[in-house]
Amino acid sequence: MIKKNIAFVFPGQGAQYVGMAREFYALPEYKHFFEEANERLGYDLTHIMFEGPEDELKKTHNTQPAILLHSVVAYNYFKDHIDIIPAYTAGHSLGEFSALVAAGSLDWLDALYLVHKRGEFMIEASRGIPFKMAAILGLDAEIIINFCQQSSGVVVAANFNTPVQTVISGESIAVAEVMDKCTEAGARRVVELIVGGAFHSPLIQKSFEWLSEEMKTCDFSDAVIPIISNYAAQPERHKDEIIDNLTQQIISPVQWVRSVEYMCKNDIDTFIEFGPGRVVTGMIKAINSDTKRYTINTLEDAEKVITAFKNL
């Protein structure tokens, strides 16, 4: 059943929590996802997901595969119980890998492996570099971009999450300078983020190079469902463009506002988020409050959403 007005979306880093996906693990027919994930990575990721400690789960090389695994299992449960093919898939930052799995472009175990390596690369590329990231709330993105361009150091707008929430990333001194300017310009909040690297900035150029090489070890296919790229905010199906977008994304801004706006302008009025938390649907609401938004984080969520769509 193809639904022209529905998009499937997937969360990025920050949505994780201790105990995530435990309910799906308890289902015998979905336990294999967790066992195969542990085998592919070579360590017990599921123990970290279920038991923590939180500091271990927050490590980028654990966070990214944990979120992808949760997202993939939630998505598989949903599609096993109702036949809906969306018009588009999209994911926020690392969520783009989950979206590629749903789009039929990448095997989920390859995606799991790649986001684990991606997490390692992003941290390693930042090693020895004084960096910061910060969220700016309540200030127009163009003002923030202008402040970044005026800085004497390296600082960029890294995530365009909503029309009034932009994340900046770069050298510590430059980021601090832009944070002060944003406060003076009337930003509602300026919050330094606890992160392991200067994500989506030129400072982690090495991670771009390393990920490009690592992706050559995995098989990508043309997407069955168009995927909206974080990098270009446009739909893509061809595997070569998908690979290029993924590598560019690691050092480029996450164009989430433009991505959601594109989908809404092309008749999408309903979004289903698969994975931990409700971060993505929250951002979508801030971008376009007229949309319908569903989240599938827990088994209970899944049952409610499946029932809702079967009753349409």
N, C-alpha and C positions, 0 to 999 in steps of 0.2 A: 504494500500500500504506500504509494508515493504521496507525501504531503508537501505541496509546493509552498506552504506558508510556515513551515517549521524548520528550525536549525538546531542541531545538537552542538552544545558548547562544553568546554572542559577547563577546569581551574589550573592555575599555576602555583608557584611556590608561595607559602604563607597560609595555605588552606589546611595543612596537616594538623592532626591532633592525635594524642596517644589513645589507642583503642579503635582507630579508624579501620573500617572494613571488617571488623571482627564478626558481624552478623552473617556476612556472606561466606566467610570461612567455615562457619558452622553448618552450611549446606553442603552435603556430600558431593553434589554434582559441580560445585564451584571451588572445592578445596584444591583441585589440581592446579588452578591458576597460581595459588600461593606457593605450592610445592615446586612448580616449574620455575617460578620467579627466583626462589632461593637457590635452586640448582644453577640457573643461568648466571646469577651474580656471584655465586660461590660463598655466600654467607647468609645468615638467617635474618633477612629483611623483615619477615613477618613478625618475628619476636620483637623487633624494635617498634614496628607499627602498633602491636597490641599492648606491649608492656613498657615501652620506652627504654630508658628514661627520656624525658622530653628533650634534653640537651643533645642526646644522640640522634633523635629523630630530626632535630633542627639542622643537623649537618647536611650541607647541600647535596652531597653525593648519596645520602640516604633519603632526604626529603623528596627529591625529584622522582626516583623510581617508586617510592611509597605512594605518592599522589597519582602517578600513572597507573600503578597496579589497582588502586582503589577505583579509579575512573574506568578502567577497562572492565573490571568485574561488574561494576554497577551497570555499565553499558550493555554487557553481555546478558546480564539478568533481564534487563528491559527488553532487548530484542528477542530473547528466547520466549517471551511471554506476550508479545504484541508485534504485529508486522507493520512497522512504520519506517519508511525511508525518507530522510530529511532532504530538503533542497540544498542545504549547505552544512558543513561542519566547520568549527573554528575553536581555537583554544588560546588561552592567555599565556604567552611566553612558553614555558615547558608544556603547557596544555596543548600546544600545536602538535606535539608528538602523539598525544592521545587522540586528537582529531584526525590525524593521518591514519591511525589504526581503524577508526570508525569509517573513514573514507575509503578503506581498502587499498591504501598505498603502501603500508608498512606492517609487517608482522609484529604482533604485540611484544614478543620476546626480544626482537631486535630493537623495538622502540624502548623497552625497559633498559636494555643494555646501553643504548645510546644516551639516554638521559642520566644514567648513572655516571657514564664517562663525561658527559657534558658538565655535570656538577663538579666532578674532580677537576676538569680543565678550567672552569670558571674560577675556582678557588686558587689553583696553582698559578694561573696567569696573573692573579692579583698579588701574589706573594712578594713582599718587599716593597710594595707600592703603598704609600699612605693614601687611603681612599675613604670615601663616604658615599652614602645614598640618603636621600631625604624625600619625604612626601610633602608636597605643597598643596594645601586645601584652600579653596575659596578665592583663587586668583586665576585670571585668564591665561591660557597656555602661551599665547603670543607674548605676553609680558615676561613670562618665565624664560622663554626661548631667547628673548632679547637680552635679559640679564646674563644668561649663559654665554651668549656671543660677546658680550662686553667684558667678560672675565679674562684676566691675564693668564689663567691656568686652564686645565682641561676639565670641563664640566658640560654635560649635555642633558637635555630632556630625554629621559630613558623610557618612561612609560606614560602614555596618554590614556589614563584609565577612565576618566569621565571628563565632561567639560570643565569641572572645577576641582579635579584631582590629577596632579601631574607629579611624577617622581623624577628627581634629578640624580645624576650619578657622575662620579669623576674623582679628581684629586681632592684630598681633604680640605686644603686651604681654599680652593676654588669653590667647592660645594658650600663651605661655611660662609663664604662671601655672598653667594647667591641666596642662601637661606636668610641672611641679614637683610638683603635688599628686598626680598619677598615680604618679610615681616614689616619693613618700613613702608612697603607699597600697599599694605592692608590685607595681607593673606589672613584667612580665618585661623589657620593652624599651620605650623611648620614643624615637622616631626622627623628627627633623625631615625633611620631604620637600622635595625641590627641585622647585618648581612655579612656574608663571607667574601664579598668582592664587589668591584665596581661594575655590576652587571649592566649589559646593554650599553656599554661605552667603549670608546677606542682604547681605553687602558687595558682591556683584556683581548687585544688583537691576537695574542698567541693561542687563545682558546678557539678562535675562528679557524686558525690553521690546523690545530690538532683535531678539532671536530670534523673538518673537511676530510682529513685522512681517515679518521675512524669510520665515517659514513661509507667509505668505499668498501668496507668489509661486510656491509649489509645490503640486502636486495630491496630496492624500491620499485614500485610499479606505478603506472599511471593510475590516478585516483578514479574510483567508480563514482564517487560523489564529489562535487567541487569543494575544495577547502579554501577558506579565506585566510590568506597569509598575514601574519603579524607585520611582516616587513613591507609588503605592498598594499595591504588592505584591499586586495582584489582576489577573485576566485581563480584557482589554478587546478589543473588536472594532470598536466604533463610532469613526469617524474624528474626530468632534468631541472625544470623550474622549481619544483618542490624542494629538491636538494639545495639549490642555490638560495632559495628563500630561507631555509632552515639555518644555513651557515651564516647568511647575512644578519639574520635575526639576533644572533648572540652578541653582536657588537652594535646593533642598531635599535632605534626606539620601537617599542611595542605600540603599534598603531591601533589600539583597541577601540577608541572612539570612532575612527574612520571605518574600521571593520564592521562595527555594529550599525553605523549609519548606512553603509553600503547594503547590508542585508535588509534593513528596514525599507530602504528605497526600492528594493527589489522584492517587495511583497512579503517579507518575513514579518510575522506579527506574533510568533510563538517561539520561545526558546526553552529547551530542556538542558539543564546542567547536570552532568554526571561526575561524581567524585565527592571528595570531602568538602564540607562547608557550603556556604551560599555566596561566596565572594563574587563570582562572575555574574550571577543573576542580579546581585545588588548593584554592580556597575552598569548592567544593562538598564535597570530601572532608572538610574540617574541619567542615562543617555536618552532613553525614550520610555517614559512612564506609561505610554499607551500599549506597550507590549504585554503579552501574557507570558509568565515565567514560572517554570517548574524546576525543582531540584530533586535529584536522586542521590542522596548521601547514604541513607540507611535503607534497610530492607523495608521498613514501614513506609518510607518515602516512595520507594519503588512500587509497592502495592497500591498506594493512593493514586499515583500518576497513571499507572496502567489501568486502574478502574476508571479514572476520569476520562481517559482517551477511548476506552471501550464503550463508554456511555455517550460519547459525542454523536 
